[in-house]
Amino acid sequence: MIPELGHYALVLALALGLIQSIVPLIGALSRDAALMRLGTSTAVMQFAFVSAAFAALTVCYVTSDFSVVNVFENSHSMMPLIYKFTSVWGNHEGSMLLWVLILALFGAMVALFGNNLPETLKANVLAVQSWIACAFYLFILLTSNPFLRLAQAPVEGRDLNPILQDIGLAIHPPLLYLGYVGFSIAFSFAIAALIEGRIDAAWARWVRPWTLAAWMCLTVGIAMGSYWAYYELGWGGFWFWDPVENASLMPWLAGTALLHSAVVMEKRNALKIWTLLLAILAFSLSLIGTFLVRSGVLTSVHTFASDPARGVFILAILVFFIGGGLTLFAWRAPMLKQGGLFAPVSREGALVFNNLFLTTACLTVFVGTLYPLALEAFTNEKISVGAPFFNLTFAPLFIPLLFAMPFGPLLAWKRGDVLGVAQRLMAAFAAGLVAIMVTFVVMGMSSALAPLGIGLALYVMTGALVDLAERTNLFRAPLSTVRMRAAGLPRSTWGTAVAHFGIAVTLFGIVCQTWASERIVALKPTQVVTLADYDLTFDGMTQHSGPNFRELAAKFTVRSGGVVIGTMEPSKRSFASRNSSTTEAALLTRGVSQLYLSLGDTNEDGSIAIRLYHKPMVLLIWLGSLVMMFGGGLSLSDRRLRIGAPKPATKSSSLQPAE
Amino acid sequence: MTRKQRRLILIGSSLGVLGIAAALVLSALRDSIVFFNSPTDIVEKKPAAGTRMRVGGLVKPGTLVRGDNLQIRFDVTDGNKDIAVRYQGIVPDLFREGQGVVTEGKLDGSGIFVADTVLAKHDEKYMPREVVDALKKTGRWQEGEDAGSKPK
């Protein structure tokens, strides 16, 4: 009964979506307030129905209802409860349901919190948002129905793919989807503006909070995925330049560019057309990411099942929205009014520089990701484009961007003074140079580039602090004045500094991996392996059994300078239900550095192969993303943007539901 | 400065950055991409020793030999031709005889493929797509073989 209710709720959501796709548009054209306002209620109702569908599927999972194909294929009655929840989206159908749930959530939020938007804009935005939702409802109902039943319910499920049975899976996909789908709001606003043929600085102010929220989620979502791959896949790397990772990086790059260009538009009423284009591109790249991951064009851990019909359907959605969006842009954008003027050297100029490098970097990732697919389609040659390609293309574009980053916030609007800013950044230059020299002295000449990277990171960190110090008159004015000025600074200024600082923290962590060390050896019990300053003694093997797996664990005692500092217990788990196994790496955290130990095969002579890494400062890579998110949050809490917050119920609305 | 001059500066610098990016991409595409070959491709095309490439197929049953120091040797087959592969290190969890595998490395002078990376599938449903295509070419792949997940 419950799966049928879920299915039915989804069909109802589609019906509402179809109404919302058309009626508010007509309302906006004919200036009919009642028709326009209809979008608000349908958006909220859509969210209610999709939530019901999602809840229905969750109930099927939690109660292990194996008569539902989707549950049968991806769950197991012995699985811990938390994984019964997360496996709802640990498969193709369920993850698409999560996608539309978030889409409907954003639609409902615009409907509820967008009271201060002009009525026509709000109506158009909700209609466009509903087009996207309808496309994905149809996709789910026609090709990926999670509620299909089996004629005869099996007694036991096939279990979730073991490497997905992890807490990382609980957090990573929802966050990533919040980011991907969040950009749909910017897209809807852009299309609505193009339909109306009118755009002004206020538009940027309305779009920015949504973009910012999406960007924050995407930032942490990507970082979570990276951390999950790091500890779960057993290879010890944090970024593989895998096409699936690139698929999430591209919208992030475009979204970051959008955040910055929207600032110019809001403050100076310039770069309007470019900002519109970026809004369309950021969501287009999210759709492309979904297509790459979901269509089975690429094989990876994310490809749960490949079915050509699904690929073609998503491709059709892709062509419709990207092609339609860009066509509308090409047709209507030239009619929009030009914005203000600015000198090349100015805050606007710096933000244009940022946009130029971010979009170009995004383009190189795009080429590197899609070139193998295009080449195979046209010549049948199979190639792989990996880290070397991106190190040669992406990195050289990011270095000038990072170097220019501290300059941006210090330049004045309209006409800036580079030399003046450089003088104020003296402390940052000094910090960078000292860091380079110290790194050379301490770490030696083994790598020439890495100390420069450390210098760059320190320079950017100090640059972010200099920005704050300059604005609060730190070291120049008495402390009470500084405190007052600090309290008076807009939250968005704090946000900028914190987010820029976060980028540098991540960069610092990445550069430090140059000095990571690795040993791969076969060990017998009581033997010792040494890496960096650590001695690991292999104590022996133990057997455990978990709820749905059996585990072979190896116990190691870790000593540093003869003192025991901990134990590590990497293991191999075998899952009978799927006839597969996973390697669970053991991590020992020391400050922000980690020891990483994973198991290989057991040999006939009783020895076991191990892979041991020492990863200095590795946690900074992911902590940096949290700092970035915090910066985004500060910016989001800026008073200026809180115009989107709900107002006290003073306005009486003409349409009150009858009680 | 007039609006026109400013626009020229903007367009000029954009084209400059794009040009640099294009140059970087083209040079990187020439030097850093890796081609995929099936064992048949290697036997027929005889690529030069030392060229970096990927070889994929099935681990031929009965050929896996483990040596000291985590050395392993096995043959990769596409059903038509075999190629001997040498690797030192830890192989993925699901690496075993008869399963699909993709290896990356170089051919040495004697025709043995020295791999530095071995990729196997993530779960029992997953088969590297290159391997599927290589097997299809030699007729060793039946359509629907991987679709065993749908119960009848």
Chai-1 contact restraints between the chains, C-beta under 6 A:
chainA,res_idxA,chainB,res_idxB,connection_type,confidence,min_distance_angstrom,max_distance_angstrom,comment,restraint_id
A,E73,B,S149,contact,1.0,0.0,6.0,A-B,restraint_1
A,N161,B,D123,contact,1.0,0.0,6.0,A-B,restraint_2
A,T299,B,R129,contact,1.0,0.0,6.0,A-B,restraint_3
A,V301,B,H122,contact,1.0,0.0,6.0,A-B,restraint_4
A,P344,B,I9,contact,1.0,0.0,6.0,A-B,restraint_5
A,L356,B,S14,contact,1.0,0.0,6.0,A-B,restraint_6
A,L356,B,V17,contact,1.0,0.0,6.0,A-B,restraint_7
A,T360,B,V17,contact,1.0,0.0,6.0,A-B,restraint_8
A,T360,B,A21,contact,1.0,0.0,6.0,A-B,restraint_9
A,T364,B,A21,contact,1.0,0.0,6.0,A-B,restraint_10
A,T364,B,V25,contact,1.0,0.0,6.0,A-B,restraint_11
A,V367,B,V25,contact,1.0,0.0,6.0,A-B,restraint_12
A,K382,B,F36,contact,1.0,0.0,6.0,A-B,restraint_13
A,K382,B,E130,contact,1.0,0.0,6.0,A-B,restraint_14
A,I383,B,I33,contact,1.0,0.0,6.0,A-B,restraint_15
A,I383,B,F35,contact,1.0,0.0,6.0,A-B,restraint_16
A,S384,B,V34,contact,1.0,0.0,6.0,A-B,restraint_17
A,V385,B,I33,contact,1.0,0.0,6.0,A-B,restraint_18
A,P388,B,S32,contact,1.0,0.0,6.0,A-B,restraint_19
A,F389,B,A28,contact,1.0,0.0,6.0,A-B,restraint_20
A,F389,B,S32,contact,1.0,0.0,6.0,A-B,restraint_21
A,L392,B,A28,contact,1.0,0.0,6.0,A-B,restraint_22
A,T393,B,L24,contact,1.0,0.0,6.0,A-B,restraint_23
A,T393,B,V25,contact,1.0,0.0,6.0,A-B,restraint_24
A,T393,B,A28,contact,1.0,0.0,6.0,A-B,restraint_25
A,P396,B,L24,contact,1.0,0.0,6.0,A-B,restraint_26
A,I520,B,G89,contact,1.0,0.0,6.0,A-B,restraint_27
A,A522,B,L70,contact,1.0,0.0,6.0,A-B,restraint_28
A,N579,B,E124,contact,1.0,0.0,6.0,A-B,restraint_29
A,S580,B,D123,contact,1.0,0.0,6.0,A-B,restraint_30
A,S580,B,E124,contact,1.0,0.0,6.0,A-B,restraint_31
A,S581,B,D93,contact,1.0,0.0,6.0,A-B,restraint_32
A,T583,B,D93,contact,1.0,0.0,6.0,A-B,restraint_33
A,G600,B,I90,contact,1.0,0.0,6.0,A-B,restraint_34
A,A609,B,L70,contact,1.0,0.0,6.0,A-B,restraint_35
A,A609,B,I90,contact,1.0,0.0,6.0,A-B,restraint_36
A,R611,B,I90,contact,1.0,0.0,6.0,A-B,restraint_37
